[in-house]
Amino acid sequence: MTEGSETPQRDQALSAAQDETSAHRQPSGGAAEEVPREAPETPDEAQEPAAPPQGLTMPPWRACGYFATAVVLALAQGFGQSVISANAQQLQGSFATTQAETAWLTAAYMAPNVSLTLALIKIRGQFGIRRFAEISIVCFVLAALLNFSAEGFGPNLAVRFLSGVAAAPMTSLAFLYMLEPLPPQRKMNVGLSAALTFIFMGSPVTRLISPHLLEIGLWHALTSMEVTLAAIGLGLIYLLPLKTPPTPMKIEAGDVISFLFIAVSFGCLAVAAVTGPIYWWTEHAWLGLLLAGGIAAFAVAACIELNRAEPLLDIRWLASPAILHFTAAILLFRLVLSEQTSGAAGLFRSLGLLNQEMQGLWLVVMAATLLGGAICAVLLKPGREFQFHTVALALLIAGSLMDARSTAQTVPSDMYLSQAMVGLASALFLPPALLSGLMSALAKGPNYILTFVIVFLTTQKLGGMFGGAIFSSFVRVRQQLHVQRLSESLSVTDPLVAERLATTSNALSAQLGDPALASAKAASQLAGEVQTQASVMAYNDAFLTIAAASAGALTLLLSHAALKAWQVRASTAAPEEAEIETEERAPLAETPRAQAA
């Protein structure tokens, strides 16, 4: 990817983005929503700055209110999405559930959440963005309040499903409120970076504050936090309304049919991704049926959309090489980012640590994420995606290799640097990726922004879930392999093993008073240490795999950039060679004419 080949096209796309933003109130920041039209209308005035000197389209105090609303909505959505998975062990007692049953609470939340973004785009166009935001936040508050009245596994499962439905608009609304006070030229860097930074800070913030809330009142304290964020968002949305779009969209019957199949598809895939590593993929037939049903439902939806004059999703455009390349890159990056959400957190859980012992680590991750967002806000411009992605992948490689040296004595402070690098990499990768996709969408027309945002948000949610599922499955397979190898190497006839068992048994005999029970306890302790060591070795294997995948992605990125550079040089050299050849032939053509004269 070179500056010379793509800069003119990107400059034209950026200009189109700013024009469309001011004329149609379409966002250039990826929320597929409307933004205020504050730019001048006349061509002469359009060349002047579209915002006051402070870079805002409204007074600073009001802009701060919109920014605060965006932060509250982003953290509220992230908290609700992560609260169960981040505190699964502690909440099993509150729900009176097993580990597998607790996972169903997360699956119930994510099943409707991953697909409703598609429907909400046209719903808010039908009723207007202001009414859409106000109704959405009221539903979000009501769903959060229902958690107080739910008792038992069944009611809690239903409430988490409703919470997932109500929380679906929060991501889009967070984007909207972050972009609303910014002029068009700042939406592409400051707006994108700030919105994505706070949206993806939901998981570390949840892990950071959950221990204090659990000490206060277990699940109901966590619910109180969710209700508090929703209530604050409710007041802010009614106090600071978004502007209504001039050309609302209309929901058609074909949209409803297509969405139903897409909802079934994404819901089945989400449930399979959450429960597959726990129940195990090959041990239950219904997991295979979920995956097959999800793929089949999406195939039916694609067939319907391909035969519609005005489809909800432009499948042909989504299947174009540029969008497929973008989608594959985002999915790959979400997979390698599971190194942090599933890797570091899972490693310390296997070592017996809880979120309370990892608070320092999550503070470091949050600080690195904020730093990455600030860097993107200052330096991000169209054409710089290659540099940002190169640095992000290099940070991922270095961080994963550092984590791959973990031992059973590793503590969270040992991973401060490596996890800061991973958090910084995530903040540096996503805004440029979203900006690059928006440029491709704007080149096709403003209506394609909606389709592109669906791709981005869906790949983030589904990619994050399947990334965690693949990571957890890989760790489980490697753990069983290491347990088998370590168990085979620990024979009771080995003098060192026999001495270890005897020493531990003698120490326990003084406490238990029963030699047979002490021997059994010593053997159990040794087996537990084997299990712990196997878990650490499995996570180290996963970290090395993430580093290898990141290195492969970096190699492909550099190769693609080298190929584009070669193509640019070849296309530049061809006209020059043709011109030189024409000049060389000119004297030969003049010689016969001179002789004739």
Buried (B, 14 or more C-beta within 10 A) or exposed (E): BBEEBBEEEBEEBBEBBBBBBBEBBBBBBBBBBBBBBBBBEEEEEEEEEBBEEEBBBBEEEBBEBBBBBBBBBBBBBBBBBBBBBBBBEBBBEBBEBEEEBBBBBBBBBBBBBBBBBBBBBBBBBBBBBBBBBBBBBBBBBBBBBBBEEBEEBEEBBEBBBBBBBBBBBBBBBBBBBBBBBBBBBBBBBBBBBBBBBBBBBBBBBBBBBBBEBBEEEBBBBBBBBBBBBBBBBBEBBEEBEBBBBEEBBEBBEBBEBBBBBBBBBBBBBBBBBBBBBBBEBEEEEEBEEBBEBBEBBBEBBBEBBEEBEEBBBBBEBBEEEBBEEBBEBBBBBBBBBBBBBBBBBBBBBBBEBBBEBBBBBBEBBBBBBBBBBBBBBEBBEBBBBBBBBBBBBBBBBBBBBBBBEBEEEBEBEBBBBBBBBBBBBBBBBBBBBBBBBBBBBBBBEBBBBBBBBBBBBBBBBBBBBBBBBBBBBBBBEBBEBBBEEBEEEBEEEEEEBEEBBEEBBEEBBEEBEEEEEBBBBBBEBBBEBBBBBBBBBBBBBBBBBBBBBBBEBBEBBBEEBEEBBEEBEEEEEEEEEEEEEEEEEEEEEEEEEEEEE
